[in-house]
């Protein structure tokens, strides 16, 4: 895999991961009650714990996307411009 293919792969991976984040946040916002009801059947979760857990995991996922997809993509873009 050459650098251009890697750059395109990282770009698409970033886009796909941000779409997942948007869908997750939208579902969490619009279907909060339904999601809480479903997860409360499986685990003993209060609404506060459910909200905190989702907030934490969304932030963690976003950080992983930034560190492992967006930053390497930007680094490869910078390298390509300097050639």
C-alpha positions in Angstrom: 0.0 0.0 0.0 1.5 3.3 -1.0 1.1 6.6 0.8 -1.8 7.9 -1.4 -3.8 4.7 -0.8 -3.1 4.9 3.0 -4.2 8.6 2.9 -7.4 7.8 1.1 -8.1 4.9 3.5 -7.6 7.1 6.5 -9.9 9.8 5.0 -12.7 7.3 4.3 -12.2 5.7 7.7 -12.6 9.1 9.4 -15.7 9.9 7.4 -17.3 6.5 8.3 -16.4 6.8 11.9 -17.9 10.3 12.1 -21.1 9.0 10.5 -21.2 6.4 13.2 -20.8 9.1 15.9 -23.5 11.2 14.3 -25.9 8.2 14.2 -25.1 7.2 17.8 -25.6 10.8 19.1 -28.8 11.2 17.1 -30.2 7.9 18.3 -29.2 8.7 21.9 -30.9 12.1 21.6 -34.1 11.2 19.8 -34.7 7.7 21.2 -33.3 8.1 24.7 -36.2 6.6 26.4 -36.3 3.5 24.2 -32.6 3.0 24.4 -32.7 3.3 28.2 -35.6 0.8 28.4 -33.8 -1.7 26.3 -30.5 -1.5 28.1 -32.2 -1.4 31.5 -33.6 -4.9 30.7 -30.1 -6.2 30.3 -28.3 -4.2 33.0 -29.3 -2.4 36.1 -28.8 1.1 34.9 -30.3 4.3 36.2 -31.0 7.1 33.7 -28.0 9.1 35.2 -25.6 6.2 34.8 -26.9 5.5 31.3 -26.4 9.1 30.2 -23.0 9.3 31.8 -21.9 6.1 30.2 -23.0 7.1 26.8 -21.4 10.5 27.1 -18.1 8.9 28.2 -18.2 6.3 25.4 -19.0 8.9 22.7 -16.1 11.0 23.9 -13.8 8.0 24.0 -14.8 6.9 20.5 -14.3 10.4 19.2 -10.9 10.6 20.7 -9.9 7.3 19.2 -11.1 8.5 15.8 -9.1 11.7 16.1 -5.9 9.9 17.2 -6.0 6.9 14.9 -7.7 8.3 11.8 -7.7 12.1 11.5 -4.3 12.9 12.9 -2.4 10.4 10.7 -4.5 11.6 7.7 -3.5 15.2 8.3 0.1 14.2 8.8 0.1 12.4 5.4 -1.5 15.5 3.8 1.3 17.7 5.2 4.0 15.3 4.0 2.5 15.2 0.5 2.4 19.1 0.3 6.1 19.3 1.2 7.2 17.0 -1.5 
